[in-house]
Amino acid sequence: MAYLLGINALRASKAAAVRIEDYIDVLRGHRVLHLVGKGNKPATMPLTVPVLRVLEACRGERSSAPLVLHPLAGNRSTDATSTGWCNDRRDVYRMVQRIAKSARIPRHSSPHSLRHAAITNALDAGVPLRDAQILARHADPRTTEHYDRARGNLDRHGVHFLTAYVAGV
């Protein structure tokens, strides 16, 4: 779940809804995840090898059903596989809270924090704004820019690049 949030920049509800059959296709040599995004917009995104390894570990021997299941507990209803219940966005939020607490992260963390981090890290890694916008599935690039937590970083300021260009470096 953390990989889907922190690498693929999925929203919590979309990550919770991922089913095994959503990522069985291969397109142009890439294993892909099919999902329905915000506003009922269909989306297809490639899965990197590290993410795919984690998804496959969660899948186990199952060929269909929700990807992430919990053991039966309390009065939760079971899904069609009778092996447990599927996550929802509240479960994803609690999972992120547990991970942050065990990692002793002092600030508030949420699934959306991981989405922010994914977008910021993509931009820090030099991913062009247009490609980061596609990763985030934002209609407007200004929304993607808003997610960039490092936008005030003076080390990344354009004057450095301009100076290097003018100097011929």
VOPAGU-2260 file (C-alpha; in pm, 1 decimal, decimal comma):
REM VOPAGU-2260
SITE   aa  ch    i         X         Y         Z
SITE  MET   A    0       0,0       0,0       0,0
SITE  ALA   A    1     283,7     238,3      87,6
SITE  TYR   A    2     442,0     178,2    -254,4
SITE  LEU   A    3     117,2     260,6    -432,9
SITE  LEU   A    4      88,7     583,3    -232,9
SITE  GLY   A    5     454,7     688,3    -223,0
SITE  ILE   A    6     576,7     575,3    -564,9
SITE  ASN   A    7     267,9     571,8    -785,4
SITE  ALA   A    8     114,7     874,7    -607,6
SITE  LEU   A    9    -227,2     710,5    -579,1
SITE  ARG   A   10    -497,1     863,3    -364,7
SITE  ALA   A   11    -586,1     650,4     -59,4
SITE  SER   A   12    -925,2     539,2    -190,0
SITE  LYS   A   13    -775,1     432,6    -524,1
SITE  ALA   A   14    -488,1     242,1    -360,7
SITE  ALA   A   15    -734,3      63,5    -132,8
SITE  ALA   A   16    -946,9     -35,2    -432,3
SITE  VAL   A   17    -666,1    -200,8    -631,8
SITE  ARG   A   18    -758,5    -552,4    -733,8
SITE  ILE   A   19    -522,5    -822,7    -856,4
SITE  GLU   A   20    -687,0    -825,4   -1197,2
SITE  ASP   A   21    -615,5    -450,2   -1231,2
SITE  TYR   A   22    -244,0    -509,2   -1292,7
SITE  ILE   A   23    -221,2    -823,8   -1506,1
SITE  ASP   A   24    -189,4    -648,0   -1843,6
SITE  VAL   A   25     133,8    -573,2   -2026,5
SITE  LEU   A   26     137,9    -275,0   -2263,2
SITE  ARG   A   27     440,2    -188,5   -2478,4
SITE  GLY   A   28     661,2    -406,0   -2259,0
SITE  HIS   A   29     541,3    -254,9   -1931,1
SITE  ARG   A   30     329,1    -422,8   -1667,8
SITE  VAL   A   31      52,4    -169,8   -1604,3
SITE  LEU   A   32    -206,3     -83,5   -1343,6
SITE  HIS   A   33    -552,0      10,0   -1469,0
SITE  LEU   A   34    -757,3     229,7   -1240,0
SITE  VAL   A   35   -1042,2     474,3   -1243,3
SITE  GLY   A   36    -920,5     806,8   -1113,7
SITE  LYS   A   37   -1086,3    1111,7    -970,6
SITE  GLY   A   38   -1386,1    1219,6   -1174,4
SITE  ASN   A   39   -1431,5     864,3   -1307,2
SITE  LYS   A   40   -1140,8     910,7   -1548,3
SITE  PRO   A   41    -978,2     583,6   -1652,3
SITE  ALA   A   42    -600,2     578,6   -1613,3
SITE  THR   A   43    -321,4     336,7   -1694,4
SITE  MET   A   44      18,2     363,9   -1528,7
SITE  PRO   A   45     331,2     152,0   -1560,5
SITE  LEU   A   46     447,0     -42,8   -1257,2
SITE  THR   A   47     817,9     -39,6   -1180,6
SITE  VAL   A   48     992,7    -361,3   -1084,2
SITE  PRO   A   49    1015,2    -279,3    -708,9
SITE  VAL   A   50     643,7    -194,5    -694,4
SITE  LEU   A   51     551,2    -502,9    -896,0
SITE  ARG   A   52     753,6    -725,9    -661,5
SITE  VAL   A   53     561,1    -593,3    -362,0
SITE  LEU   A   54     225,6    -633,0    -537,7
SITE  GLU   A   55     313,8    -989,6    -633,0
SITE  ALA   A   56     411,3   -1067,1    -271,8
SITE  CYS   A   57      73,3    -933,9    -153,7
SITE  ARG   A   58    -107,4   -1131,8    -422,4
SITE  GLY   A   59      41,7   -1466,3    -328,4
SITE  GLU   A   60    -130,0   -1745,5    -520,5
SITE  ARG   A   61    -455,4   -1554,9    -576,0
SITE  SER   A   62    -554,0   -1459,8    -930,5
SITE  SER   A   63    -840,3   -1222,8    -849,9
SITE  ALA   A   64    -986,6   -1028,5    -555,9
SITE  PRO   A   65    -878,5    -713,1    -375,0
SITE  LEU   A   66    -498,8    -692,8    -354,5
SITE  VAL   A   67    -468,3    -618,9      16,3
SITE  LEU   A   68    -677,8    -819,5     260,0
SITE  HIS   A   69    -684,4    -827,9     637,7
SITE  PRO   A   70    -747,3   -1133,4     854,2
SITE  LEU   A   71   -1108,1   -1170,0     964,2
SITE  ALA   A   72   -1168,4    -951,1    1265,9
SITE  GLY   A   73   -1461,7    -812,6    1459,0
SITE  ASN   A   74   -1780,2    -762,7    1265,0
SITE  ARG   A   75   -1618,4    -676,6     930,4
SITE  SER   A   76   -1790,4    -838,7     636,3
SITE  THR   A   77   -1585,7   -1060,9     408,8
SITE  ASP   A   78   -1537,1   -1032,9      37,3
SITE  ALA   A   79   -1613,7   -1301,3    -218,8
SITE  THR   A   80   -1290,5   -1487,4    -141,6
SITE  SER   A   81   -1392,1   -1537,6     224,6
SITE  THR   A   82   -1032,9   -1469,4     325,8
SITE  GLY   A   83   -1080,0   -1127,9     479,8
SITE  TRP   A   84   -1198,7    -777,1     415,9
SITE  CYS   A   85   -1063,8    -519,4     184,2
SITE  ASN   A   86    -903,8    -190,3     286,0
SITE  ASP   A   87   -1087,8     135,9     252,0
SITE  ARG   A   88    -937,9     484,3     272,8
SITE  ARG   A   89    -978,3     492,9     651,9
SITE  ASP   A   90    -785,1     166,6     684,1
SITE  VAL   A   91    -512,3     310,4     461,7
SITE  TYR   A   92    -497,0     621,4     682,2
SITE  ARG   A   93    -460,7     406,3     996,4
SITE  MET   A   94    -188,2     199,3     827,4
SITE  VAL   A   95      13,0     511,7     743,8
SITE  GLN   A   96     -33,9     637,1    1101,1
SITE  ARG   A   97      97,2     305,2    1241,6
SITE  ILE   A   98     399,7     309,7    1011,4
SITE  ALA   A   99     480,1     672,3    1096,2
SITE  LYS   A  100     448,8     602,8    1468,0
SITE  SER   A  101     672,0     295,2    1454,1
SITE  ALA   A  102     925,7     491,7    1246,3
SITE  ARG   A  103     907,7     771,2    1508,1
SITE  ILE   A  104     820,6    1032,6    1248,5
SITE  PRO   A  105     737,5    1337,5    1460,9
SITE  ARG   A  106     502,7    1514,7    1220,7
SITE  HIS   A  107     152,3    1423,4    1117,1
SITE  SER   A  108     157,2    1173,8     829,6
SITE  SER   A  109    -129,5    1063,1     612,3
SITE  PRO   A  110    -174,5     879,4     283,7
SITE  HIS   A  111    -186,0    1221,2     119,5
SITE  SER   A  112     156,9    1298,7     273,4
SITE  LEU   A  113     294,7    1007,0      73,7
SITE  ARG   A  114     126,5    1139,3    -240,8
SITE  HIS   A  115     284,5    1480,3    -176,5
SITE  ALA   A  116     621,0    1313,4    -121,4
SITE  ALA   A  117     593,9    1115,1    -445,6
SITE  ILE   A  118     525,4    1428,1    -648,8
SITE  THR   A  119     795,3    1632,1    -471,8
SITE  ASN   A  120    1050,0    1349,8    -512,2
SITE  ALA   A  121     965,7    1316,6    -881,7
SITE  LEU   A  122    1026,8    1688,5    -933,7
SITE  ASP   A  123    1347,3    1674,1    -724,7
SITE  ALA   A  124    1465,9    1383,1    -940,2
SITE  GLY   A  125    1436,3    1606,6   -1244,7
SITE  VAL   A  126    1107,8    1472,7   -1379,0
SITE  PRO   A  127     964,8    1747,2   -1602,8
SITE  LEU   A  128     654,6    1918,7   -1465,5
SITE  ARG   A  129     439,5    1776,2   -1746,5
SITE  ASP   A  130     543,4    1419,3   -1659,1
SITE  ALA   A  131     492,6    1480,8   -1285,5
SITE  GLN   A  132     146,6    1614,1   -1371,4
SITE  ILE   A  133      71,8    1289,3   -1556,5
SITE  LEU   A  134     202,1    1086,1   -1260,0
SITE  ALA   A  135     -28,1    1278,1   -1025,9
SITE  ARG   A  136    -316,3    1268,1   -1275,7
SITE  HIS   A  137    -373,6    1642,1   -1235,0
SITE  ALA   A  138    -569,3    1832,3   -1498,6
SITE  ASP   A  139    -379,2    2154,7   -1430,9
SITE  PRO   A  140       1,6    2184,9   -1389,7
SITE  ARG   A  141     -52,6    2452,3   -1122,6
SITE  THR   A  142    -201,1    2183,5    -899,0
SITE  THR   A  143     112,6    1973,9    -944,2
SITE  GLU   A  144     331,1    2275,8    -864,9
SITE  HIS   A  145     130,5    2326,5    -545,2
SITE  TYR   A  146     230,8    1976,0    -433,2
SITE  ASP   A  147     601,6    2054,8    -472,6
SITE  ARG   A  148     712,2    2101,3    -114,5
SITE  ALA   A  149    1064,4    2192,6    -224,0
SITE  ARG   A  150     960,4    2480,8    -449,3
SITE  GLY   A  151    1118,8    2733,6    -209,7
SITE  ASN   A  152    1451,3    2546,8    -213,0
SITE  LEU   A  153    1720,0    2798,8    -312,9
SITE  ASP   A  154    1953,6    2516,2    -419,2
SITE  ARG   A  155    1712,3    2445,6    -708,1
SITE  HIS   A  156    1663,4    2806,3    -808,6
SITE  GLY   A  157    1677,8    2872,8   -1181,5
SITE  VAL   A  158    1961,5    3126,2   -1146,8
SITE  HIS   A  159    2204,2    2838,5   -1087,5
SITE  PHE   A  160    2110,4    2673,6   -1416,4
SITE  LEU   A  161    2115,4    3004,3   -1602,1
SITE  THR   A  162    2456,7    3093,1   -1461,9
SITE  ALA   A  163    2598,0    2754,8   -1562,9
SITE  TYR   A  164    2449,3    2796,0   -1911,0
SITE  VAL   A  165    2589,6    3147,3   -1960,0
SITE  ALA   A  166    2929,3    3038,9   -1826,1
SITE  GLY   A  167    2933,2    2753,1   -2074,1
SITE  VAL   A  168    2957,8    2487,0   -1803,2
